[in-house]
Amino acid sequence: MNKLKTYLGMLIPVGILVALIVYFVSSGHSASLHKKLPVMGNHTLDTVSLENGKIRIDTVFHSIPEFSLIDENGNSFKRENLKGKVYVADYFFTTCQSICPVMSDQLERVAGKFSKENDFRIVSHTVDPETDTPEILKQYAAKHQAVAGRWIFLTGEKEDLYNLARQGYLLDARESFGGDEDFIHTQNFALVDKKGRIRGFYDGTSEEQVNQLMKDIPYLLEE
């Protein structure tokens, strides 16, 4: 009888442990969900102060600046429209016959996977605003089955779009000012967190890297 009690005493904790592991794995609460993605771009030390006898250093990270552009419905779209949202940003143009169709097809996959996430968006910016009017962008959005308000297409002044790509999303390293001869053609996606900070870059023509993007998005949604 004592041996049976001892056996049961060992078996019950093991059973509880197994049950907990199954619960966390099945409910998506595995420890890996707490992975921390790096914050991209330069950062500065803002203030150094003493708090409860300890030195506290506040760090200011690079973040997406304020902007004002036009969406595919002809409405004003600003940085504040993305407040508290995790989003993927890219640059494309509707007449592109090389990398852009591949990128947009990959973004369709991303949009489908996170279609029920209220705090997730995709924001596609044109690099050819002269051609890509709101009407053209709306047709392109329909072609890629974009859900209004979830996958946003933006146009506006070329200088504003290009400055945002370079100084905001860090998607192009060249120094230029959006002149007639200036052109951005990048396949990279930028992943932005709820605070407007860039947390990763991914090759939008690579299925493998887009798969990684889709694995990383939930980390930011949980932050």
C-alpha atoms as one frame of an Amber mdcrd trajectory, in Angstrom:
protein
   0.000   0.000   0.000   2.843   2.379   0.884   4.547   1.580  -2.409   1.307
   2.417  -4.266   1.059   5.775  -2.473   4.669   6.540  -3.323   4.087   5.643
  -6.972   0.957   7.781  -7.171   2.801  10.629  -5.459   5.406  10.568  -8.226
   2.920  10.066 -11.045   0.562  12.955 -10.230   3.194  15.763 -10.521   4.436
  14.283 -13.803   0.878  14.224 -15.120   0.335  17.843 -14.113   3.576  18.868
 -15.844   2.578  17.073 -19.058  -0.867  18.696 -18.954   0.673  22.157 -18.559
   3.028  21.618 -21.488   0.160  20.472 -23.699  -1.918  23.496 -22.665   0.757
  26.062 -23.406   1.704  24.523 -26.748  -1.903  24.100 -27.919  -2.937  27.594
 -26.833   0.054  29.279 -28.462   1.521  30.437 -25.158   4.896  28.781 -25.567
   7.912  30.453 -24.031   9.189  31.383 -27.491   6.294  33.845 -27.832   8.248
  36.175 -25.564  11.112  36.501 -28.042  12.371  40.068 -28.257  12.954  41.478
 -31.722  15.669  44.146 -32.011  14.839  47.803 -32.570  16.372  48.885 -35.863
  18.036  52.216 -36.667  20.105  54.641 -34.631  19.215  55.460 -31.053  20.379
  58.053 -28.559  20.612  58.354 -24.789  18.053  60.956 -23.833  18.330  61.446
 -20.084  20.366  60.009 -17.239  18.801  60.248 -13.789  18.810  58.693 -10.324
  15.758  56.683  -9.334  15.657  54.990  -5.926  19.417  55.253  -5.735  19.901
  53.614  -9.130  21.057  55.208 -12.373  18.298  55.256 -15.005  19.090  55.846
 -18.675  16.250  56.644 -21.064  16.953  55.590 -24.638  15.299  57.244 -27.629
  14.934  54.816 -30.524  14.423  55.639 -34.182  10.722  55.773 -35.042   8.553
  56.556 -38.048   8.057  60.343 -38.309   4.769  62.127 -38.798   3.491  62.091
 -42.375   0.387  63.030 -44.342  -0.426  61.089 -47.527  -3.506  60.022 -49.528
  -5.010  56.553 -49.442  -6.671  54.577 -52.263 -10.031  56.102 -51.385  -8.725
  59.660 -51.758  -8.732  60.276 -47.998  -5.970  61.804 -45.919  -3.875  59.208
 -44.135  -1.482  60.146 -41.345   0.923  58.487 -38.956  -1.703  58.748 -36.218
  -3.937  56.371 -38.191  -1.427  53.635 -37.333  -1.149  54.447 -33.636  -1.138
  51.265 -31.591  -0.913  49.062 -34.695   1.713  46.579 -35.828   2.229  46.898
 -39.561   4.294  45.919 -42.561   5.405  48.735 -44.875   6.601  48.376 -48.461
   7.232  50.486 -51.577   6.041  49.491 -55.049   4.424  50.833 -58.225   1.453
  49.424 -60.094   3.105  49.260 -63.532   6.112  47.313 -62.234   6.612  44.012
 -64.068   9.544  42.656 -62.032   9.663  42.420 -58.243   6.449  44.278 -57.307
   3.943  41.583 -58.394   5.916  39.014 -56.396   5.959  41.289 -53.361   2.239
  41.945 -53.588   1.516  38.223 -53.897   3.564  37.633 -50.750   1.675  40.376
 -48.946  -1.567  38.638 -49.902  -0.309  35.681 -47.872   0.452  37.938 -44.916
  -2.925  39.679 -45.166  -4.724  36.339 -45.215  -2.891  34.961 -42.209  -3.605
  38.013 -40.046  -7.036  38.921 -41.419  -8.630  38.618 -37.957  -6.011  40.655
 -36.095  -7.524  44.052 -35.326  -4.127  45.506 -34.429  -2.379  44.549 -37.659
  -2.100  46.495 -40.938  -0.213  46.437 -44.235   0.783  49.800 -45.729   1.967
  49.909 -49.351   3.445  53.184 -50.636   3.822  53.968 -54.324   7.126  55.225
 -55.719   5.332  56.545 -58.814   2.661  58.951 -57.543   2.299  60.593 -60.947
   0.863  57.347 -62.323  -0.532  55.793 -59.164  -3.510  57.985 -58.387  -6.013
  56.882 -55.727  -8.211  55.424 -58.491  -5.342  53.315 -59.862  -4.361  52.199
 -56.378  -7.932  51.160 -55.637  -7.960  48.968 -58.751  -4.639  47.437 -57.686
  -6.008  46.810 -54.192  -9.002  44.968 -55.646  -6.707  42.894 -57.842  -4.910
  41.668 -54.722  -8.096  41.200 -52.690  -7.016  43.815 -50.162  -9.538  44.429
 -47.379 -10.210  48.149 -47.011  -8.737  49.575 -43.841  -6.525  46.522 -43.305
  -4.241  46.788 -46.337  -3.764  50.460 -47.173  -2.279  51.870 -50.398  -0.754
  55.352 -50.244   0.201  58.045 -52.720   1.029  61.732 -52.355   3.872  64.089
 -53.124   6.926  62.250 -54.441   9.291  64.088 -52.108   7.175  63.149 -49.084
   6.973  59.491 -50.106  10.704  59.232 -50.789  11.762  61.045 -47.610   9.544
  58.692 -45.622  11.116  55.653 -47.315  14.652  56.835 -46.588  14.454  58.716
 -43.316  11.482  56.901 -41.834  11.439  53.271 -42.945  15.186  53.160 -43.773
  14.387  51.218 -46.949  16.815  53.113 -49.179  20.245  54.382 -48.132  20.802
  56.862 -50.944  20.626  60.568 -50.189  18.290  62.255 -52.644  15.277  64.546
 -52.671  12.635  62.913 -54.830  13.537  64.790 -57.988  12.570  63.811 -61.538
  15.484  61.398 -61.919  15.155  59.945 -58.429  13.681  56.458 -58.127  13.368
  53.886 -55.343  13.059  50.215 -56.237  13.432  48.028 -53.165  12.105  44.552
 -52.432  12.400  44.969 -48.658   9.533  45.039 -46.187   9.809  46.908 -42.874
   8.054  45.518 -39.800   6.884  48.297 -37.473   5.682  47.889 -33.883   2.870
  49.615 -31.994   5.211  52.441 -30.968   6.261  53.184 -34.542   9.695  51.556
 -34.221  11.187  49.337 -36.943  11.738  45.806 -35.650  12.924  44.000 -38.774
  13.585  43.996 -42.517  12.574  41.141 -44.841  13.076  40.406 -48.532   9.567
  40.557 -49.952  10.493  38.373 -52.927  11.662  35.527 -50.689   9.022  33.071
 -49.491  11.377  31.949 -46.739  11.885  35.471 -45.403   8.176  36.271 -45.618
   7.530  33.085 -43.643   9.896  34.454 -40.996   8.047  37.774 -41.088   4.793
  35.959 -40.344   6.468  34.206 -37.415   7.748  37.521 -36.019   4.517  39.532
 -36.256   2.845  37.734 -33.294   5.730  38.715 -31.018   4.945  42.385 -31.629
   1.191  41.874 -31.303   1.839  40.414 -27.830   4.092  43.269 -26.671
